[in-house]
């Protein structure tokens, strides 16, 4: 599903963010990516949806080498990858329904199928009754649920989450994690960068720890392993 081989990333300012990454993630896995701030986690995550390109090495997603992928092909790649961000990234002038539907409209799905699929995922995330609300009428947790609904409405094989509970209170964070577990139980691969030690230690999954751009730990049912 996801394979990185000898991946290096050096930014124009000379900072080496990734230093020889080798990793394989199988279909249906749930993987936490942990490590200190500045360790390279975000760069690692961004590589998977081609927000960043490696300086060298290969990144295979569903048999496609992202390192060699033409920029014009990136939108097509992202149709098969759901991405959830810490700051939600919802369109403020669109309703909950419209935010989620937008992901299907850009691939010219039929209106009938859009309505059916959007209401299905809003039901899954518990927001079917708020389809006509706007983002500023929702709590932070509800906005993140909309973001998750938008990320899975295309039925992607992979969902990538970058600090998805970072702006949420603890109780809300557990609800969001329940959603990610449900998505994973349905067969979707989940890769999540997080600083939430309690969640990682409580909901046991594979843990990949990155420090100074290198993978220093890769454990099947790992722990967070850091003080903060």
Secondary structure, 3 states (H helix, E strand, C coil): CEEEEEEEEECCCCCEEEEEEEEEECCCCEEEEECCCCCCHHHHHHHHCCCCCCCEEEEEECCEEHHHCCHHHHHHHHCCEEEEECCCCCCCCCEHHHHHHHHHHCCCCCHHHHHHHHHHHHHHCCCHHHCCCEHHHCCHHHHHHHHHHHHHCCCCCEEEEECCCCCCCHHHHHHHHHHHHHHHHCCCEEEEECCCHHHHHHCCCEEEEEECCEEEEEECCCCCCCCC
